[in-house]
Every structure is written in C-alpha cells, then in structure tokens.
Amino acid sequence: MIARMHSVAFHGIEALPVEVEVDVARGGFSGASLVGLPDAAVKESIERVRSALHNSGFSFPRFKTLVNLAPADLRKEGPLFDLPIALGILLGDRQIQSDLSEHYLILGELALDGRVRPIHGALSAAILAREERRRGLIVPAENAREAAVVEQVEVIPVSTLTEAIGFLAGQLLLDAAKVNLSEIFASASAYDCDFGDVRGQEHVKRALTVAAAGGHNLLLIGPPGSGKTMLAKRLPTILPALTLEESLETTRIHSVAGELKQASALLATRPVRAPHHSASMPALVGGGAVPKAGEVSLAHHGVLFLDEFPEFSRAALEALRQPLEDGEVTIARAQHTVKYPASLMLVAAMNPCPCGYFGDPRRRCNCNPLLIERYLGRISGPLVDRIDIHVEVPAVPLSELRGARDGTPSEVMRERVTQARQRQRRRFSDQPTMTNARMNGKLLRKHCRLDESGESVLRQALSELGLSARAHDKVLRVARTIADLEGLDDIHAENVMEAIQYRRLDRAV
C-alpha cells in the first residue's frame, strides 16, 4: 500500500513542498530504500525510524519498503523527514489509519527512543502551510511557538512519535500552540546597554544618530581604547523598532540557519552580528557546497559590526560590495542559484595605522607614512565608496571622563531617529525604498534639492577633494538625512558641510 505524507525542503529561506511517498510491499524480500536526492542525514533516517518505531511499540515492515521524496530533482537535507517517514511507514503498513495526513505538513527529527527533536525552519514551513491553504502543521514541541507566529495555521506540537501517531489516528486531542505577538514584542524590546552610559564623544554620537536615521553604513577610525566597540554595540538601541513584517523575515533567516533560540518565537529586536576578523568569505557573505546564509544575511534588518576592519581577508571584504549595494546576496552554484536578503547597516571599526596610535596625543606612533598608506590601502576604494560615513574616534582624556555628565539616553536619540525615518517613509510612500541610504539616482535627483549656498559648497568639495561620483552621491544622501533630522525640506549649506566631514578616508587619500 502506498501512503503519502507532506513535508518541506528549503531553498534559501523559502520552504518548498515535498511529498513523502511510502510503498510497503505485501511480500517478497525484506529491506528499505530511500530515494529522491537525499543527503547523508536523510539517508540515515531509515535506521532512526526503525529504532524509534520499535521503542514506541510498533514494528518496522518485514517486506520491501520504498520511501520516495518528491520532487526528485530537489535536494533534501537534514533530519526533519524522520517523523513524516515514520508516520508514512505505519500508514503504508496499515498499522494505523488516518484521513488527516493530507491536511498537515509534518516535520521532526526522531530520537532512537521515539522522542521528537527540534528542527530548523519551522517558521518558513508554517508560511508555506498557509500559502497552500492547509489546515496546519505538526512540529516538534520546541518549534511550536516559532511556527504559531503565523496566523490562520493550526500548529500541533508533539513531543514523541506516540503523540504524533495518536493525533493523526484521531485517538488523541492536542491543543494547537498559541502565542501573543504584542507580549513577545514588549518583552523582547529591552536592551542591556544605553547611550546614557557613554560620556564624551558627542561628535561620534552625532554621526551614529545620522547613520541610524538614514540607514547609512559607518566606519569608525580611532586608537585602541577610544570606545569604538562600545559605541557600535549601542547603535541598535537608537534604531526604530522592528515592524512585524521585518521581524518575520529576520526570524525566517535565523530559523533556517539554526540560529534561533528555542525559547524565542520571534526576533523582536534588531540583530547584531560581530564576526571575528578571521572569518572566511563564505562565513561572511554565505556559501558552501550547499549554500547557507552568512553573517550579512543574519544581520538583515540589523547591524553587522566588523571590528579590525582591515584585518579581514581581501576576498571577504570585496565580497561585501554586492550586498551593500543591492541589499541581497546571490550565491550561484552549477545546479541552482540562491538569494538571501541582506538589507543591513554595516558598522566597521579600525585603527588609523598598524600600531594604532597615529594622531593619538597620549602615545607615539611608530609607523612611517608608507606603512600607514599600505594599511589604509587594504580597504579598496570601491568598498570605501560604499560606506557613507567615516568618523574619527579620538581617545577621551581621563579628566573628561571623570568630569563629564551622563550622556543622552538612547530613548531620546531613538525618538529623533524615528521622526527622521517617518519623514523618509512619507517621502518614499510609493517606492520600495525605505531610507535615504537606499535612494537610487532618480530619487536622488528628485529629493535632494540644495539651496544656492549648498550647491556652491558641494562643487568646491568635489574640486578640492576629488570625490568619486559614488562618493558625491553618498554626500547628498547623508546631507538629506541631516536635513531630515533638522526637519528641513531643502538641504542647506551646513548640512552639506557636515556630510562632507564624514568622508574622512577620501581626505586621507
């Protein structure tokens, strides 16, 4: 008898439907085969299922059993097919009967004793169940809160194979999982750091405010101990709160990548990723024989912080250019191409020279000009052009740290940022663009109107600094954000001058 169950496979962050067909012969030789382009983890599924069935009080068929995962040209990965295969075998062997299998997507890894272990990608599977108009899905209990975020889908949590069998056979009633989205957002919106803790560095806080308001990429340049890392890690505290749509998209990426904490139903705060400078290019942007999301995608709708920026490999840094420009990563393989979203804010930090103390009044720099030039040259011109704001972070004197009052709280800074973002939302209401940093050339000409003095200042800067065309556009985008923070419709000369001050590396070279 042939039994059919329904499950999913993943292509990027998208869940694709997979039909699990099980044919149990009524005679002949014994044995079990699994076909349908499975990876090693899927091939091992038969042995896990055999043991789980035995330890749950059921038997594995004595005759030839064939399991087919369709479509056959879609690669199947991971142990999530254990549960649908086990249920399909029981139906095909007529050990149980059910008319519910057509209505549910089924996912879960089986332990040898029949426990159901958590899997990756439950949220994407729930979205697919809704798109296919299925009643719901059966998932491991640890993944139920994550999947229950999707409305109009019944999420059935199971802890053991026996529970899944009882529910499918109509012998056991299980309550569908429920979550309260407003409670999740309220409980997860608090950060454990605040700009109110930071004394001094007012000009750097201003640059961070401008970056947050316009979604601009940022480069912090300063000696060791000047507070670059401390400031960068507080940037998410002044970014606008995630919308539900942004939260769902970010959670899907983390879920498929296996980065979502089991206790979390949803990522309600903007992600911050801080890979070590030894990270490889695939680790940073994604890749591998079987494409996986990299750090740039895990930072989607959040912040990617790269400390010791010039110490990253040249290949890794150059690979950042496409996601910074397009807001997505394309990973091409011979058989298929996968796209991952990567709309993020890049915050990079670096020393001004190899020893770190160029321009520091407290310590003497031992680097000669050629060494400094070579060090700065590790970051290519095209990559520098894609970073909107470059700001120097000098060391704060001890006397200033002791005497300065507490800084402006993140809540106050976030309010200003949110108001500037609201102006941009109204400006781009008919466009997919949401921030000034994402303006294309057409929108730039339409919305970046300069007064006469602003035009004069910009022309002079282009002539004296030799800015590239891309750097010119960056200055305009940043000036537009500064004007938004000031509540101005047109860009004034002082807005342009402040934006030019944020092109530090252009002046250095």
N, C-alpha and C positions, 0 to 999 in steps of 0.2 A: 504494500500500500504506500502511496506517495502522500506525504504531509508537507504543507507549506507554511513557513513562518516568515515574519518580516523583520528586518533589522536595517542597519545603516553602515556605510563606509564613508570615509572623509576624503574630500578633495580640497586642500587648503582648510578653510574654516567652514566650508559648506558640507552638510550631511547629504549623502546620496542614497536612494533606496536600494536595498539588497534583499533579494528573495532567497530564503534558505529552504532548499528542496531536500527532502529526506525520503529515499526509496528503500524500504526494508523488504527484501525478497522473502518468499514463503518457503523456500527450500534451497538446496544446493550447498555450496561451500560457505564456511564462516569467514568473517573478516570485515573490515571497514575501510572505506576510501573517502578522501575529501578532495574535491576538485573545485576550480573556479578562481584560479590565480591567488592562492593564499600565501601569506608569508610564513616564516618559521613558527611564530606564535600561534597562528591559526591552525597550521598542520598538527601542532601538539595538542590541539583542542580535543581530539578524539580520546586520547588517554585520560585527560582530566575529566571528560564527560563520563567515561566508562567507570572510573572510580567514584565520582560523585553520585551516579545513579545507584551503584551497588551500596554505598554508605547511606543512601536515602531510602532504602527499602525497595528499590526497583532493580530490574535486570537489563543488561545490555543484550540486544538481539543476538541470537545464536547463528543467524544466517547472514548472508551478504548484505551489507548496509552501505549505500552510496549517499554522500552528502554533497550537494552542488550549491555553490554560492554564485548566484546570477545577479548582474551580467558577468560573463566570464572574462571580459576584457578590462574590468575594473579591479585594480589590485586591492586585496583585503588585508588589513593589518590589525594586529593586536588581539587580545583575548576576549573582546566583547561579544564574539559569536558563540561562546560556550553555552550560555543559557538558551538562546533560540535553537541551537543544535540539539541540546538535551531534550527540550520540550518536543521538538520535531521528531526525534527518535521514538519517544514514548507514544506520540500520536501515530506515527507510521507503523509501530509495532502493536498498536491497538491496546496498549496497557492503560491508556486514558482516552477519553473522548471530550471534544470541546468544539463549540461553534464560535468561540471568541477570537481565535487566532488571527482572523482577517482584520480585526478592528484595532489591533495594538502593534506598535513597534516594540521589539524586545531586545534588550541589551544587558550584558552582565558577564563577568568572569566567574568561573566556578572554582572553589577550593576543593580539595580531594574529599573533604567530609560533607560537601554539599552546601557550604556557606556561599553566599553571593558577594563577590568582592567588587569594589567601585571601579568605574571605567572613566575614560576621558571622553569629552564631547557630548555630555548629556543635554546641554542647552541647545546645541545645534540639532540634535535628534528631536527634541521637543518642537522646535520650529518647523522641522520637516513634517512631523506628525500633524501639525496644524495646517500646513500647506497642502497636505494630501487628504485633509478632512477625515483623518482617522479619529477614533474615539479617544485614544491616548497612547501611552507607552508604559511598559513595565521595565523598571530600572532598579539597580541596587539601592538599598535604603539610604546609603551615604550620598547618593547623587540626586535624591528626590527633591530636596529644596531648590537645588540649581535648576532642575527641569521644570518645577512648578511655577517658576517666574513667568512662563509663557501662558497667557490666558487662553481659554477655550480648549484646553487639553487636560485630560484626566491622567494624572501621574500616579501610578500604582507602585509603592515601594515594597520591595521584597528583600528579606534577609537570608533566606535559604531557598534551595531548589524546591523543597517540600511546599513552601508557601506559594511559590510561583505555580506549581502543579495544582495545588488546591484552588487557587484563584481561577486559573484557566479552565479547570474542570467544573467550575461552578459550585465547588464544595466549601469554599472559604471566602468570606466577605472581607475585603481590605479597604480601609479608608484611603481616599486619594489625598496626596500631600497638598498642603496649602501654605502660602507664605503671604506676609503683609509687606508690600513693597515700601510703603511710607515708613514703616518701622525699620526696615533694612536701611533705607537712606538716612534716617535720623540717627541710628546707632553707629553707622559707619562713616559719618561725615566729619568726625573729630580727628585732628592731627595732634601728634605728640610734640610738635615744635611750633615756634611762633616767631615772627619778625620782631615782636616786642622784646625778645631776649637779646637782640643784636644791638650793640652800642657802636656809634660811629658809622662810617662807610655810607653816608647819606647819598652820595652820588651813585654808588653801586645799587642801593635800594631803588633809586630813581630809575636806573637802567633796567632793573628787574621788573619794575612796575610797567615800564613801556613795553618790555618784551611780553609780559603776561597779557597786557591789554590788546596787543596786536597779533599775538601768536608767533612772535619773531624768534628765530634762532639766536643764540647768545654765546659769546666767547669771553671768559674771564681770564685776565692775564695779571699775574702777580707773584710775589715771592712766597716761599713756603711759610705757613702760619699766618697768612694775611686774612684768612676766613673764606676762601673761595668755596670750599666744600660745604661749609656751614651755611653760606648764603644760598648756594644752589639747591641744597636739600630743603630749604624753606620756600622755594618758588611755588610748589603745588598748593601751599596754604593760601596763596592770593589768587589762584586761578578760579574762574567761575565753577560752580558745582556742575558735575556731570548731569546731562539730561538722561532720561530713561533710555532713549534710543542709543546714545553714546555708551551708556553703561552696558546695555545688552551686547553691542558689537565688541566692546573691550572684553567682556566676560567670555564671549564665544572664543576669542583668540586664546585666552588663558586656559579655558576649559579643554580645548582640543590639544593644546600643548602640554597639558598635565600640570599647569602652574597654578590652578585654582585650589585654594584651601578647601578641604571637605566641609568645614563649618560654614563656609561662605556660600550664600545663594547667588550673590551678585557683587560685582565690584562697584562700590558706590563712591569711591574716591579715585582721583586720577592716579594711574600707575606711575611709579618712578623706577626706572631701571638704571643700574650703575655697574656695568660690566668692567672687569679688570682690563688693564691695557694689553694684557697678553692674549685677549680674546681673538680667535681667528675670524676670517671674513665670513664663513658660514654661520658662526655663532652670533655674529653681529647683525647680519642682514638676512640670514636664513639660507637654507640649502641642504646639502647632503644627497646621497643616492635616492633616498625617499625624502622629498622636500619637507622641511619643518620650519616653523616660524622662528625668526631670530629676535634679537633684542629690540630692533627697531619696530617690529610688529607688536611685541609685548608691551612697548611703550606707547602704543596707539592711543590717542586722546590724552596723553600724559607727557612725561618728561623723560628724555634719555640723557643721562649725565655721564659724560666721558671725561674722567679726571686723567691728568698726564696725557693730554690730547696728542702731542707729537710722538709719544712712545707707542701708540698703536701702529700696527703694520701699515705700510703704504697701501697695500691692496685693500685692507679693511677700510681705511679712510676714504679711498677713492670710490669704494662700493657704496658709500653713503650718499653720493651725489644724486643718484636716481631717486631714492626715496625722499630725500629732502626737497627735490624739485617737484616730484609727481604725487607725493603723499601715498605711495604704494610701492610694494616690492614685487617684481616679476622674476620668478625662478623657472628657467626653461630647462627641460630635460628632453631626451630623444623621443619619449613616448607621449609627454604631455607638458603643459605649462600651468604653473600655479601662481596665483596672485594673492598677496596678503596686504591688507590695509596697513599703512604706516604714516598716518597723519599725526605728527608729534612735534614737540618743541625740543630742539637739541640745545643742551647747555654743556659747553666744553670748558675745561679749565686747563691752564698751562702756566709754566714758569716763563719769565721773559728771556731766559737764557739757560744753557745746560746746568750751570751751578745754581741758578735760581735767584741770584741776588743782584741782577743788573738793575740799577736805579734805586736800590734799597739803601737809605741813609745809614742803616744800622750795621750792615755788613758789606765788605768789599767784594766786588765781582772779580773773578779770576779769568773770565772769558775774553778772548780777543774778538774784534769785530767780525773776522771771517768765521769764527766758530759760532757766533750769535746768528749771523746770516744763514749759515748752513742749518742751524737748529730751527729757525723760523721757516726755512725752505722745505722742511719735512711736510708742511701743510701746503698743498698745492694752491695756486691762485684760483682755479675754478671752485675749489672747496671753500676757500675764504670768501669768495663772492657770494656763496650760498648762505653765509652766516651774516645776518642782518646787523647785529650789534656786537662791537668789540669794546670792552671796557677794562680799564686798568684798575686793579685792586691793590692799593698800597698797604703795607703793614700799618696797623693802628698803634700809635705810641701808647705805652702803658699809662702815662698820665691822663690821656684822653679816655682810656677805658675806665679808669677809676672815677674820673670826674663827670663823664657824660651821663645824661639821664637815660632812662629806658627808651628804646626805640618805638616807632609807631607800630601798634598791634596789626597783625595780619588781617583782622576783620575790617579795619579801617581801609587798609590798602586794597583789600578784595572788593570793597564797595566801589571804589574809584574804577577799578579794573572792570567790574561788572557793568557800570554805567557806560564806559567806553565800548564794551562789547555790544551793548544794546544799541548804541548808535550804528555800529557796523551791521548788526542784524537787520536794522531798518534799511540801511543803505543797500544791502545785498539781498533784500527780501525776494527778488525774482531771480536770484543766481544761486548755484550750488556753493559758491564761495561764502565762507562764514567769517573770515578775519582778513585784516589788511594784508597780512603776510602772504595770503594766497591770491592776491589780485593779479590777473594777467595784464598784458599790455593794454588791451582795450579798456578794461576797468580802471587801469592806472591813469590813462588819459582823461577818462570821464570824471573820476572822483578826486584826483589830486590837483586841484586848482591852486596855483600860487598867486599871491599878490605881487606887485611890481618889485618890491624890495626882495621878496623871496626868490623871484626869478634871477635877480642880479647876484644874490649870494650863491645860488646854485651854479650859475655859469662860471663864476670866479673859482669856486671849489673844483669844478671839473677841469678847468685850465691848469690850476696850480698843483693839484694832487694827482692828476692823470687817472681819474677814476674810470673803470671799465663801464660799458653800457649796463651790465648787470648790477654793478655797484651803484650806478646812478639811479636805477630803479629801486634798489634797496633803500637808498636815502629818501626817495619820495615816499615809499611805503611807511618807513619809520616816522617821517615827518607827518604823514597823515594820521598815524596813531597818536603822536604827541598832540596834534591839534584836537583829536577826539577826546583825549584826557582833559584838555582845557575847554572843551565844549565849543570849539570853533568850527564853522562851516568851511572856511578857506584856510589854507596853510600860510602862515606868516613867516617873516624872515627869521625870527627867533626859533621857530620850530625847525626850520631847515638847518640853522646853525647847530642846534642841539643834535640833530640827526647826523650831521657831518662829524661831530665829535665822537660818534660811535663807530667810526671807520678807522680805528687805531692802526690796524695792520696795513691798511692802504698807505697811511702816512709813514709807517716804519720802513716800507719798501719803496 
